[in-house]
Amino acid sequence: MKSHPAFASATAPYLLAGLFVWFSLLPASGFAQAAPGGPFSLVGTLPQAMKGKVYLIDQQDKVFVSAPISGNTFLLKGNLREPGLYKIRLNAEPNMYFIFVSPAVTKVKINQDKTLQVEGPALHRQWAAYNSGIEKFKDTLIDLSMKRRVALQQGDSLRFRELMRRNDSVSVAVYRFIEGSMVRKPYTFLNLFLLEQGRSDEFIAGMLDELRPQFSAYPTFQQLDSSLKEKAARLERFGVGKEAYNFTLHDSASAVYSLESIRKSKKLVLLDFWASWCGPCISEIPALQKLQAQYADRGLQIVGISTDVNPRLWKTALNRHKPAGMQLIVDRDNPAVIKNYAIYSIPQTFLIGPDGKILALDLRGEALAKKVAELLEH
């Protein structure tokens, strides 16, 4: 899985990541399989006495456990299925404190300046160091966004395009940054945690094989492993040689097109699933533009299918990057095209013949160009 649909703005994408300052943080451990879950306790200290309750919030923003505040202390405890990222909230205060919780005793101190100190298992320190690195990317993206706004206000199109190129470069760097952290050794649960963000099937499968001796009993491992098997089964039913799903989608002017109407007048249709927030998708645009220029008169039709949740961001990306071919967007009220093409990540491509059969899939770069040439030049 290449880029998971979660980076829906210039500042919100891959922001569950950070620095690789691991060497001083990692525990010395072997590869024996440890129990994934167990009891945990968060022993907390506040800057001053207060009344009310403290809550531990999970990643779905649901209360996992809660406890009364006693003076300037609290004790949150319960049972974990596996380690995970949570937030501590005091009463109804808007400020929340991220903490990576492990099945162990952890001491936490909330300071007067609204910072959190954590003393306990290494996983939180690893995650905190990791996350601090991605914040640097976030700051850069915010700065670029503000400068682009000024350039637009001043009507400076050259400056705007340059800032967009820098923005796209940072997005690609974030993607590579995260992927590098996924493979960093020695392995800890954080490697597995980050895999949930998505990469190619081959990458995920390879990493699961690497992590299997340590983490096969963990729910996250089992979910990722199960998803790969489910996708493989779906692709078995919907792979090369199978009938392509006949979608009906609209373009930026609300005109509606079906795959059937497109393919009947073309020798080859190239479906390109992408999104405005996807750095790797953006980096593929020049290669697709080159294919369009080279093979459009030989019967190639490129059809970009955006998975953007926000159509406005999609339209902005269309104006900015000028992607090749016809550009359509997934209907959020009827995302059947995502399910029927087994789109678990992007970018993703399909080559479809005039008879509606899938001829190739998941090709990019030189491999894609070579296959298009093979199909149209012979």
PEPECOR-V329922 format. One record per backbone hydrogen bond with DSSP energy under -0.5 kcal/mol. NH is the residue of the N-H (numbers start at 1). CO is the residue of the C=O. Records with the same first field share a line. If there is no record, write none. Layout:
BEGIN
NH = CO, CO
END
This chain:
BEGIN
2 = 199
3 = 346
4 = 2, 197
6 = 4
7 = 4
8 = 6
13 = 9
15 = 13
16 = 14
19 = 129
22 = 20
25 = 22
26 = 22
29 = 27
34 = 214
38 = 80
40 = 78
41 = 104
42 = 76
43 = 41, 106
44 = 42, 74
45 = 108
46 = 72
50 = 71
54 = 67
55 = 89
56 = 65
57 = 55, 87
58 = 62
61 = 58
64 = 56
65 = 56
67 = 54
69 = 52
70 = 73
71 = 69
72 = 70
73 = 70
74 = 44
76 = 42
78 = 40
80 = 38
84 = 101
86 = 99
87 = 57
88 = 97
89 = 55
90 = 95
91 = 53, 89
93 = 90
97 = 88
98 = 96
99 = 86
101 = 84, 99
104 = 102
106 = 41, 104
107 = 119
108 = 43
109 = 117
110 = 45
111 = 109, 115
114 = 111
117 = 109
119 = 107
124 = 121
125 = 121
126 = 122
127 = 123
128 = 124
129 = 125
130 = 126
131 = 127
132 = 128
133 = 129
134 = 17, 130
135 = 131
136 = 132, 133
137 = 133
138 = 134
139 = 135
140 = 136
141 = 137
142 = 138
143 = 139
144 = 140
145 = 141
146 = 142
147 = 143
148 = 144
149 = 145
150 = 146
151 = 147
152 = 148
153 = 149
154 = 150
155 = 151, 152
156 = 151
157 = 155
160 = 156
161 = 157
162 = 158
163 = 159
164 = 160
165 = 161
166 = 162
167 = 163
168 = 164
169 = 165
170 = 166
171 = 167
172 = 168
173 = 169
174 = 170
175 = 171
176 = 172
177 = 173
178 = 174
179 = 175
180 = 176
181 = 177
182 = 178
183 = 179, 180
184 = 181
191 = 188
192 = 188
193 = 189
194 = 190
195 = 191
196 = 192, 193
197 = 194
198 = 195
200 = 1
204 = 200
205 = 201
206 = 202
207 = 203
208 = 204
209 = 205
210 = 206
211 = 207
212 = 208
214 = 211
215 = 211
216 = 212
218 = 215
222 = 218
223 = 219
224 = 220
225 = 221
226 = 222
227 = 223
228 = 224
229 = 225
230 = 226
231 = 227
232 = 228
233 = 229
234 = 230
235 = 231
236 = 232
237 = 233
238 = 234
241 = 358
242 = 239
244 = 356
247 = 245
249 = 257
250 = 329
251 = 255
252 = 327
254 = 251
257 = 249
259 = 247
262 = 258
263 = 259
264 = 260
265 = 262
266 = 263
267 = 299
268 = 299
269 = 352
270 = 301
271 = 269, 350
272 = 303
273 = 271, 348
274 = 305
278 = 275
279 = 277
282 = 278
283 = 279
284 = 280, 281
285 = 281, 282
288 = 284
289 = 285
290 = 286
291 = 287
292 = 288
293 = 289
294 = 290
295 = 291
296 = 292
298 = 295
299 = 296
300 = 295
301 = 268
303 = 270
304 = 302, 326
305 = 272
306 = 304, 328
307 = 274
311 = 309
313 = 310
314 = 310
315 = 311
316 = 312
317 = 313
318 = 314
319 = 315
320 = 316
321 = 317
322 = 318
326 = 302
328 = 304, 326
329 = 250
330 = 306
332 = 330
334 = 331
336 = 334
337 = 334
338 = 335
339 = 335
340 = 336
341 = 337
342 = 339
343 = 338
344 = 342
346 = 3
347 = 273
348 = 273
350 = 271
351 = 360
352 = 269, 350
353 = 357
354 = 267
356 = 353
358 = 242
359 = 351
360 = 351
362 = 349
367 = 364
368 = 364
369 = 365
370 = 366
371 = 367
372 = 368
373 = 369
374 = 370
375 = 371
376 = 372
377 = 373
378 = 374
END
